[in-house]
């Protein structure tokens, strides 16, 4: 009984805090330009060190290169998370933010620690 109550309170609180529509990974392309929350398991993680805009790239729900949405954590934000590329995969996360597109692929860029709930 306690677990059910705690789960319900957590879900309601999470929805109030996010102020974004919760969508499945597979529908990311339908919500480009909108603020959403996507929950799923991190299936792939890699460091992108190409150029001056490096960071961590997380593939949700399906591993790279077929992921329906990519989570981008830039180097400036990366120190806020105690994980590296080897420890992200397998974690269940919820990410809130605006869906943008780069090279035809949807992504959410993380600017604050509060955008990701692990």
N, C-alpha and C positions, 0 to 999 in steps of 0.2 A: 504494500500500500504506500509506504514511504517513497519507494522508487518511482512509482507512477506519479505521485504528487510532485516530487522533485523534478521529474522529466517534464511535466506539464508547465510548471513555473519557469523552468529554464527555456523551454521553447517559446512561451509567451514573451518572456523578457527579451529573448534574442530577437524576436520579430519586432518588438517595439523599438529596440535600440537601432536596428538596421535601417528602418525607414526605407527599405528597398524591396522590390518584388522578388520573391524567391523563385528561381527557375532551375530546371535540370540542365546538366551540362550540354545535352544534345540540342537545346533550344537557344544557345548563345547567339547564333547568327540572326535570330529573329528579334533580338533586343539591342542591336547596335545603337550606341548613342544614349542609352538609358542606364540609370542606376539600378543594379540588381544585386542579389545575393545568390551565389552558386555554392552548393555543398557537394563534396565528392572526395574520393580517395586520390591522393597524389600518386600517379602511376609512373612519372618520370621526373627527374630533377637534374639540371645541369647548369654549370657556370657558363655564362656568355662573356667572353673577354675580348670580343671583337670591337675595336675602336674605343672611343672615350665613354660610351654609354654601356658599360658592362654591368652585370648583375646575375641574379639567379632566375632561371626559367623553370616553372613547375607545370607539368602537363597533368590536367585533371581528367579522371574517369577512363581515359585511354592513353597509353604511352605515346610519346613523341615518335614519329612525326604525324600521327593521325589523331592527335588530341582535338576535341571539339572546342576547347578554350585553353589558352595559356595564361598563367599567372606570372607577371614580371615583377621582381623585387630588385630595384636598382641598388647599386653599391652603397649609396647614401643611407638607404633604409635597412639594408641587410644586417647591420650590427644589432638591430632591435630583436632579431630572431636567433635563438641559440642552436640553430641547425645548419648543417652543411649539406652538400649535394648527396652524400651517402645516407643521411638520416631522414630526409624529407619523404622519400618513397614509402608508401604504406600508411602514412598518417591521413586521418580523415580531417578535412578542414572545411570551413565555410568562409568564403571571400566576398566582401561587399565592395562595389565600385562601379564605375562607368565602363561599359564594354566599348572598346575601340577596335579598329582594324589596322593591321599592318601586313602587307603582301597578301591580302585576301583572307587572313586568319584572325579570328577574334581573340582579344586579350584584355586582361584587367591589370592595370598598373597599380601596385601597392605603394602608397606614400606614407601611411601611418600604421603603427602596430595594431591599432584597433580594427583595421580592415580585415584581418585574418583571425578567426577563432579556431583554435586547434583542439 
